[in-house]
Amino acid sequence: MAPVSVFDQVLDHSNRADPYPLYAELRRTPVSRADDGGFVVSTYAEIVALLHDPRLSSDPRNRSDREALAPDGATGPLPPSFIALDPPEHDRIRRLLTRHFGPPHNPDRVIRLLPEITEITGGLVDGLAGRDQVDLVDGFAYPLPVTVICRLLGVPREDEPRFRVWAGAVVEATDPATGDLATRRDRRTRALAELGEYLGGLADAHRRDPGDDILSGLATDAAADARGRLSRGELMINTALLLIAGHETTVNLIANGMLALLRHPDVAHRLARQPDLASRVVEEVLRHDPPVQFLGNRGALDEIEIAGTVIPRGAPVTLALAAGNRDPAHVADPDRFDPDRRYIEHLGFGGGVHYCFGAPLARIEAQIALTELVRRLRNPRLVADPPPYRPSPLLRGPRQLLVAVDGVAPAPPPPGGVRRAGDRSGVRPRPAAVRSTASR
């Protein structure tokens, strides 16, 4: 039997709790081969170069292995989402989506959500009171971003049990252990089609009775006509992507962040006393233990020579973001969790034309969430370390984060910030302004 490649060991669930020694081994060969014949790029400078190289396509149809698992409906009844397209089609759809999400057309949309995010966060922590052991994934890290993205998109929060099944099937399909490629691809395609139909129906309802949400904006945007409007299929697949990406990655960001703080109580104690530290803590989590571990489904449009290796035209390429984030050629002592590092660029939100436009929202949610948890949980201790992990090697995070606590403190009254509705004890901290630290 041939030896298993290092990257395929990363994909093995038995290594999910700590893939970082494998990533270190992977970096010894900046461009290596996986068992499927694809190329894996693992060093920071080379990943950044390829994120900005127009010869690397995000459209799976440009790969020689067209039977690969498409990330977002590129096979099946729906068209590809914008993250599986290259410019100029990628740019057209992204512009139409971002028009209703944030800058430059709606620069205050995320900021306007601050009081609501703060209130949701406080209410979830309140709900942990009266227990001596809590699961911070199901009880906190999952419901927070789900509630926020539902509000932002205009999806009824009570429909969560329906779309959780579809989102779970899409994420599960990224785990090679859940079945052969064809089975996983079909399951994912079917789930995306059902989720897209559901969101298409919601968009029709919002067109008749619009509100202040993204679905209403996309369904009624008269100004879009000059730039081209999203087709119904494009609206369905891209709002499905926003719904899934808008909570799945943030669940892991919050859970990975709280795990880091539980393992580094000195940092947690500082954050509890100094809320302004939150932005640096979140950036270090994004570098040290990112929720998105790698970007697959790339293909070379032409021969690409990088780090002494020639990637042939059509070859599949994977960018190992988590490995690049801990590249010692980029950051000193990379395995140490240290929010006091000087400004360090990371790959937590990707880079280039596909840089995550949901990054400002994810940052704010994580800053508020982690600060509230460390301020209010009394003497939190990990019940199991490492905790059990979710199946996906791509979207990596704890499946469960059991924490023993001595109680939940009432919300303290910090100086300045956003007041929680109905909270007479004081006001809560507004998250510090953050700058993007991913390479663009």
JOSUL-V987719 format. One record per helix or strand. SS is the DSSP state (h for helix, s for strand). FROM is the first residue (numbers start at 1). LEN is the number of residues. If there is no record, write none. Layout:
BEGIN
ss: [SS SS]
from: [FROM FROM]
len: [LEN LEN]
END
This chain:
BEGIN
ss: [h h h s s h s h h h h h s h h h h h h h h h s s s s s h s h h s s s s s s s s s s s]
from: [6 13 20 31 39 44 56 60 82 89 109 114 133 137 157 176 181 214 222 232 265 275 292 295 304 309 316 321 346 352 359 377 381 389 395 398 402 408 414 418 427 438]
len: [6 6 8 3 3 8 2 3 3 10 4 13 3 17 16 3 28 7 5 32 9 14 1 6 3 3 4 5 1 3 18 1 2 1 1 1 3 1 1 1 2 1]
END
